[in-house]
Amino acid sequence: MIIEKETVEEMFDHMRKNAPWDMDGNLLWEYHFYSDNLPKLKQLAAQLATDGYRTSITKDDGAHWLDAEKVETHSVDSLTLRNDQLHKLGEEFGAEYDGMDVGAAPSTN
């Protein structure tokens, strides 16, 4: 899925008004991919792990889902770029990029 910059802008605007966290700081970003080709999805997971993402693969309704998460700080522009990069990376490994979720970063205490 290609996520347009306007969509990211709307998401940031909504979260700045409603989310209990600081959108300008470190957050836990989780990115989602799916594929029916498990070996290729495992290769994608390995690539993302070398890039510092924590990954997990599950199966649901016949498709395999890869979740990759990382604590990052994003702006509208940097998240738009990250989405574009992940969409292209998914295509390289025969997986569909399905977007992202965000939440508070884990405490480092």
N, CA, C and O atoms as a DFTB+ gen file, in Angstrom:
436 C
 N C O
     1  1       0.850      -1.169       0.000
     2  2       0.000       0.000       0.000
     3  2       0.898       1.235       0.000
     4  3       1.832       1.340       0.795
     5  1       0.606       2.141      -0.880
     6  2       1.315       3.419      -0.907
     7  2       0.524       4.388      -0.026
     8  3      -0.675       4.588      -0.217
     9  1       1.214       4.975       0.929
    10  2       0.567       5.907       1.853
    11  2       0.992       7.319       1.462
    12  3       2.165       7.681       1.559
    13  1       0.031       8.095       1.027
    14  2       0.292       9.448       0.545
    15  2       0.650      10.392       1.694
    16  3       0.236      10.186       2.834
    17  1       1.415      11.418       1.379
    18  2       1.831      12.400       2.380
    19  2       0.619      13.050       3.053
    20  3       0.655      13.326       4.252
    21  1      -0.443      13.295       2.299
    22  2      -1.632      13.912       2.861
    23  2      -2.243      13.035       3.964
    24  3      -2.746      13.544       4.965
    25  1      -2.194      11.730       3.770
    26  2      -2.700      10.800       4.774
    27  2      -1.868      10.878       6.043
    28  3      -2.410      10.864       7.148
    29  1      -0.552      10.961       5.886
    30  2       0.341      11.078       7.042
    31  2       0.099      12.407       7.757
    32  3       0.095      12.456       8.987
    33  1      -0.103      13.482       6.996
    34  2      -0.396      14.793       7.603
    35  2      -1.674      14.723       8.446
    36  3      -1.713      15.231       9.567
    37  1      -2.710      14.096       7.904
    38  2      -3.971      13.955       8.639
    39  2      -3.779      13.130       9.911
    40  3      -4.331      13.455      10.962
    41  1      -2.992      12.063       9.803
    42  2      -2.726      11.218      10.964
    43  2      -2.000      12.022      12.049
    44  3      -2.372      11.958      13.221
    45  1      -0.972      12.772      11.663
    46  2      -0.236      13.584      12.628
    47  2      -1.139      14.636      13.258
    48  3      -1.093      14.838      14.471
    49  1      -1.958      15.306      12.459
    50  2      -2.874      16.317      13.002
    51  2      -3.819      15.691      14.024
    52  3      -4.027      16.245      15.103
    53  1      -4.383      14.550      13.687
    54  2      -5.303      13.864      14.601
    55  2      -4.593      13.463      15.896
    56  3      -5.128      13.653      16.988
    57  1      -3.395      12.912      15.767
    58  2      -2.686      12.464      16.969
    59  2      -2.203      13.635      17.817
    60  3      -2.186      13.535      19.044
    61  1      -1.813      14.731      17.197
    62  2      -1.397      15.900      17.986
    63  2      -2.548      16.403      18.859
    64  3      -2.324      16.925      19.951
    65  1      -3.777      16.243      18.372
    66  2      -4.947      16.687      19.128
    67  2      -5.421      15.653      20.141
    68  3      -5.988      16.023      21.169
    69  1      -5.201      14.358      19.876
    70  2      -5.849      13.311      20.660
    71  2      -4.929      12.321      21.364
    72  3      -5.337      11.706      22.349
    73  1      -3.719      12.155      20.894
    74  2      -2.852      11.120      21.469
    75  2      -2.238      11.588      22.790
    76  3      -1.961      12.774      22.964
    77  1      -2.031      10.669      23.699
    78  2      -1.457      11.027      24.996
    79  2       0.072      11.114      24.985
    80  3       0.684      11.191      26.050
    81  1       0.691      11.104      23.826
    82  2       2.147      11.156      23.759
    83  2       2.597      12.330      22.901
    84  3       1.807      12.910      22.156
    85  1       3.853      12.664      23.014
    86  2       4.472      13.761      22.282
    87  2       4.855      13.284      20.883
    88  3       5.739      12.440      20.738
    89  1       4.214      13.805      19.878
    90  2       4.489      13.398      18.505
    91  2       5.873      13.826      18.021
    92  3       6.335      13.363      16.979
    93  1       6.529      14.697      18.765
    94  2       7.848      15.172      18.358
    95  2       8.980      14.398      19.025
    96  3      10.150      14.745      18.862
    97  1       8.638      13.355      19.773
    98  2       9.654      12.573      20.467
    99  2       9.696      11.140      19.979
   100  3       9.042      10.779      19.000
   101  1      10.470      10.335      20.670
   102  2      10.572       8.912      20.346
   103  2       9.235       8.225      20.611
   104  3       8.622       8.401      21.664
   105  1       8.804       7.442      19.633
   106  2       7.587       6.636      19.744
   107  2       7.896       5.244      19.215
   108  3       8.864       5.046      18.480
   109  1       7.068       4.287      19.595
   110  2       7.218       2.932      19.083
   111  2       6.391       2.810      17.802
   112  3       5.160       2.808      17.838
   113  1       7.081       2.711      16.686
   114  2       6.427       2.584      15.385
   115  2       6.437       1.115      14.987
   116  3       7.473       0.454      15.050
   117  1       5.285       0.611      14.578
   118  2       5.160      -0.769      14.136
   119  2       4.660      -0.761      12.695
   120  3       3.651      -0.133      12.373
   121  1       5.379      -1.465      11.844
   122  2       5.084      -1.510      10.418
   123  2       4.637      -2.929      10.055
   124  3       5.177      -3.904      10.578
   125  1       3.649      -3.044       9.158
   126  2       3.012      -4.328       8.873
   127  2       3.157      -4.710       7.398
   128  3       3.020      -3.883       6.497
   129  1       3.441      -6.000       7.192
   130  2       3.537      -6.581       5.856
   131  2       2.756      -7.889       5.858
   132  3       2.577      -8.509       6.906
   133  1       2.292      -8.306       4.686
   134  2       1.695      -9.629       4.577
   135  2       2.078     -10.277       3.257
   136  3       2.382      -9.610       2.268
   137  1       2.051     -11.618       3.283
   138  2       2.394     -12.396       2.096
   139  2       1.947     -13.830       2.311
   140  3       1.820     -14.279       3.450
   141  1       1.708     -14.548       1.231
   142  2       1.443     -15.974       1.355
   143  2       2.723     -16.782       1.142
   144  3       2.702     -18.012       1.176
   145  1       3.838     -16.079       0.921
   146  2       5.129     -16.723       0.708
   147  2       5.972     -16.593       1.982
   148  3       6.703     -15.618       2.156
   149  1       5.859     -17.580       2.863
   150  2       6.540     -17.518       4.159
   151  2       8.066     -17.432       4.036
   152  3       8.672     -16.639       4.757
   153  1       8.718     -18.212       3.157
   154  2      10.177     -18.099       3.054
   155  2      10.635     -16.672       2.684
   156  3      11.608     -16.170       3.247
   157  1       9.945     -16.035       1.751
   158  2      10.314     -14.671       1.367
   159  2      10.033     -13.688       2.511
   160  3      10.798     -12.747       2.725
   161  1       8.943     -13.906       3.239
   162  2       8.619     -13.038       4.366
   163  2       9.681     -13.171       5.459
   164  3      10.026     -12.188       6.114
   165  1      10.193     -14.379       5.654
   166  2      11.279     -14.577       6.623
   167  2      12.548     -13.861       6.177
   168  3      13.294     -13.346       7.010
   169  1      12.800     -13.825       4.876
   170  2      13.954     -13.087       4.360
   171  2      13.774     -11.588       4.615
   172  3      14.723     -10.897       4.988
   173  1      12.568     -11.100       4.412
   174  2      12.280      -9.690       4.687
   175  2      12.476      -9.399       6.172
   176  3      13.061      -8.379       6.534
   177  1      11.990     -10.290       7.029
   178  2      12.163     -10.108       8.473
   179  2      13.640     -10.044       8.834
   180  3      14.041      -9.222       9.658
   181  1      14.454     -10.902       8.225
   182  2      15.895     -10.893       8.496
   183  2      16.522      -9.578       8.057
   184  3      17.380      -9.035       8.754
   185  1      16.100      -9.066       6.907
   186  2      16.629      -7.777       6.431
   187  2      16.251      -6.660       7.397
   188  3      17.089      -5.829       7.750
   189  1      15.000      -6.639       7.821
   190  2      14.552      -5.605       8.752
   191  2      15.268      -5.721      10.092
   192  3      15.578      -4.707      10.717
   193  1      15.532      -6.938      10.535
   194  2      16.257      -7.135      11.797
   195  2      17.664      -6.557      11.707
   196  3      18.161      -5.990      12.680
   197  1      18.311      -6.694      10.553
   198  2      19.654      -6.111      10.407
   199  2      19.593      -4.590      10.408
   200  3      20.593      -3.925      10.676
   201  1      18.420      -4.041      10.108
   202  2      18.228      -2.590      10.128
   203  2      17.744      -2.097      11.497
   204  3      17.389      -0.928      11.649
   205  1      17.733      -2.999      12.497
   206  2      17.410      -2.603      13.856
   207  2      15.959      -2.765      14.276
   208  3      15.575      -2.310      15.353
   209  1      15.147      -3.405      13.443
   210  2      13.738      -3.630      13.782
   211  2      13.594      -4.943      14.552
   212  3      14.315      -5.908      14.298
   213  1      12.667      -4.963      15.482
   214  2      12.269      -6.203      16.144
   215  2      11.104      -6.749      15.334
   216  3      10.141      -6.029      15.069
   217  1      11.181      -8.015      14.938
   218  2      10.189      -8.570      14.022
   219  2       9.491      -9.787      14.620
   220  3      10.034     -10.488      15.474
   221  1       8.278     -10.012      14.144
   222  2       7.542     -11.230      14.473
   223  2       6.642     -11.568      13.291
   224  3       6.171     -10.683      12.577
   225  1       6.411     -12.869      13.098
   226  2       5.564     -13.348      12.006
   227  2       4.441     -14.177      12.602
   228  3       4.671     -15.035      13.454
   229  1       3.218     -13.913      12.144
   230  2       2.045     -14.676      12.551
   231  2       1.267     -15.073      11.303
   232  3       1.524     -14.566      10.211
   233  1       0.317     -15.981      11.476
   234  2      -0.527     -16.402      10.359
   235  2      -1.971     -16.101      10.701
   236  3      -2.429     -16.381      11.809
   237  1      -2.692     -15.524       9.735
   238  2      -4.098     -15.192       9.936
   239  2      -4.817     -15.269       8.597
   240  3      -4.392     -14.645       7.625
   241  1      -5.890     -16.019       8.543
   242  2      -6.709     -16.150       7.331
   243  2      -5.890     -16.542       6.111
   244  3      -6.130     -16.037       5.014
   245  1      -4.925     -17.438       6.290
   246  2      -4.150     -17.946       5.168
   247  2      -2.946     -17.116       4.788
   248  3      -2.075     -17.599       4.065
   249  1      -2.869     -15.895       5.248
   250  2      -1.717     -15.040       4.942
   251  2      -0.795     -14.990       6.150
   252  3      -1.229     -15.135       7.293
   253  1       0.458     -14.787       5.878
   254  2       1.446     -14.594       6.939
   255  2       1.661     -13.091       7.103
   256  3       1.793     -12.352       6.126
   257  1       1.692     -12.664       8.351
   258  2       1.864     -11.247       8.678
   259  2       3.200     -11.037       9.355
   260  3       3.569     -11.778      10.266
   261  1       3.921     -10.031       8.912
   262  2       5.186      -9.633       9.521
   263  2       4.978      -8.271      10.165
   264  3       4.558      -7.316       9.512
   265  1       5.275      -8.201      11.437
   266  2       5.265      -6.927      12.152
   267  2       6.709      -6.580      12.476
   268  3       7.458      -7.413      12.987
   269  1       7.092      -5.357      12.177
   270  2       8.445      -4.873      12.453
   271  2       8.315      -3.590      13.261
   272  3       7.657      -2.641      12.834
   273  1       8.946      -3.566      14.430
   274  2       8.808      -2.384      15.272
   275  2      10.157      -1.820      15.660
   276  3      11.162      -2.523      15.760
   277  1      10.129      -0.500      15.877
   278  2      11.359       0.206      16.208
   279  2      10.980       1.530      16.854
   280  3      10.014       2.178      16.449
   281  1      11.748       1.925      17.860
   282  2      11.548       3.236      18.468
   283  2      12.227       4.255      17.563
   284  3      13.426       4.167      17.298
   285  1      11.446       5.223      17.091
   286  2      11.948       6.244      16.169
   287  2      11.229       7.556      16.445
   288  3      10.157       7.578      17.050
   289  1      11.827       8.634      15.999
   290  2      11.186       9.944      15.998
   291  2      10.896      10.299      14.545
   292  3      11.789      10.252      13.699
   293  1       9.651      10.652      14.259
   294  2       9.282      10.983      12.882
   295  2       8.572      12.323      12.789
   296  3       7.877      12.756      13.708
   297  1       8.770      12.952      11.659
   298  2       7.973      14.090      11.216
   299  2       7.084      13.572      10.090
   300  3       7.199      12.415       9.684
   301  1       6.219      14.411       9.597
   302  2       5.398      14.013       8.444
   303  2       6.302      13.583       7.292
   304  3       6.069      12.545       6.673
   305  1       7.329      14.375       7.004
   306  2       8.213      14.064       5.879
   307  2       8.996      12.775       6.099
   308  3       9.103      11.954       5.188
   309  1       9.547      12.588       7.301
   310  2      10.362      11.386       7.532
   311  2       9.491      10.128       7.534
   312  3       9.935       9.077       7.072
   313  1       8.268      10.214       8.042
   314  2       7.396       9.044       8.022
   315  2       6.919       8.747       6.604
   316  3       6.777       7.582       6.234
   317  1       6.675       9.763       5.822
   318  2       6.305       9.552       4.417
   319  2       7.445       8.843       3.690
   320  3       7.210       7.910       2.922
   321  1       8.674       9.286       3.933
   322  2       9.839       8.641       3.328
   323  2       9.967       7.198       3.807
   324  3      10.207       6.301       2.998
   325  1       9.809       6.959       5.114
   326  2       9.906       5.601       5.655
   327  2       8.841       4.703       5.021
   328  3       9.142       3.571       4.643
   329  1       7.615       5.183       4.900
   330  2       6.564       4.387       4.264
   331  2       6.931       4.025       2.836
   332  3       6.727       2.888       2.409
   333  1       7.474       4.989       2.092
   334  2       7.894       4.721       0.709
   335  2       8.991       3.655       0.676
   336  3       8.960       2.744      -0.151
   337  1       9.962       3.780       1.590
   338  2      11.060       2.810       1.640
   339  2      10.536       1.410       1.964
   340  3      10.951       0.430       1.345
   341  1       9.631       1.320       2.927
   342  2       9.115       0.016       3.324
   343  2       8.219      -0.597       2.249
   344  3       8.213      -1.814       2.063
   345  1       7.471       0.236       1.548
   346  2       6.668      -0.255       0.421
   347  2       7.589      -0.888      -0.627
   348  3       7.320      -1.989      -1.109
   349  1       8.668      -0.196      -0.974
   350  2       9.607      -0.718      -1.978
   351  2      10.304      -1.976      -1.482
   352  3      10.492      -2.927      -2.240
   353  1      10.690      -1.983      -0.201
   354  2      11.342      -3.153       0.370
   355  2      10.394      -4.354       0.349
   356  3      10.803      -5.467       0.018
   357  1       9.148      -4.128       0.698
   358  2       8.164      -5.208       0.634
   359  2       8.060      -5.778      -0.772
   360  3       8.025      -6.995      -0.951
   361  1       8.011      -4.901      -1.768
   362  2       7.936      -5.366      -3.164
   363  2       9.137      -6.230      -3.525
   364  3       8.992      -7.234      -4.222
   365  1      10.330      -5.845      -3.052
   366  2      11.545      -6.617      -3.338
   367  2      11.440      -8.045      -2.808
   368  3      12.010      -8.969      -3.386
   369  1      10.717      -8.220      -1.718
   370  2      10.601      -9.529      -1.084
   371  2       9.229     -10.174      -1.319
   372  3       8.881     -11.142      -0.643
   373  1       8.462      -9.656      -2.255
   374  2       7.180     -10.240      -2.594
   375  2       6.129     -10.119      -1.507
   376  3       5.241     -10.964      -1.397
   377  1       6.231      -9.066      -0.703
   378  2       5.267      -8.843       0.376
   379  2       4.559      -7.519       0.153
   380  3       5.090      -6.611      -0.487
   381  1       3.370      -7.428       0.684
   382  2       2.590      -6.194       0.592
   383  2       2.780      -5.397       1.876
   384  3       2.545      -5.911       2.970
   385  1       3.204      -4.144       1.746
   386  2       3.293      -3.266       2.907
   387  2       1.880      -2.807       3.240
   388  3       1.145      -2.353       2.362
   389  1       1.497      -2.927       4.526
   390  2       0.120      -2.679       4.915
   391  2      -0.035      -1.500       5.886
   392  3      -1.099      -1.322       6.477
   393  1       1.007      -0.710       6.048
   394  2       0.881       0.470       6.887
   395  2       1.517       0.315       8.255
   396  3       2.302      -0.601       8.499
   397  1       1.153       1.246       9.151
   398  2       1.829       1.306      10.442
   399  2       0.874       1.628      11.566
   400  3      -0.248       2.088      11.355
   401  1       1.355       1.370      12.768
   402  2       0.709       1.765      14.013
   403  2       1.763       2.490      14.830
   404  3       2.961       2.355      14.581
   405  1       1.307       3.256      15.804
   406  2       2.254       3.968      16.658
   407  2       1.730       3.974      18.088
   408  3       0.523       3.967      18.332
   409  1       2.659       3.987      19.009
   410  2       2.304       4.052      20.415
   411  2       3.445       4.641      21.206
   412  3       4.493       4.989      20.661
   413  1       3.225       4.746      22.486
   414  2       4.260       5.282      23.359
   415  2       5.469       4.346      23.351
   416  3       5.331       3.123      23.320
   417  1       6.637       4.945      23.380
   418  2       7.862       4.153      23.440
   419  2       7.972       3.523      24.826
   420  3       7.558       4.119      25.821
   421  1       8.532       2.312      24.886
   422  2       8.712       1.678      26.202
   423  2       9.617       2.527      27.090
   424  3      10.529       3.199      26.608
   425  1       9.357       2.486      28.359
   426  2      10.172       3.217      29.329
   427  2      11.563       2.610      29.384
   428  3      11.720       1.392      29.303
   429  1      12.556       3.448      29.522
   430  2      13.946       2.972      29.601
   431  2      14.450       2.965      31.029
   432  3      15.655       2.850      31.254
   433  1      13.557       3.084      31.998
   434  2      13.954       3.083      33.422
   435  2      14.414       1.733      33.872
   436  3      14.781       1.562      35.035
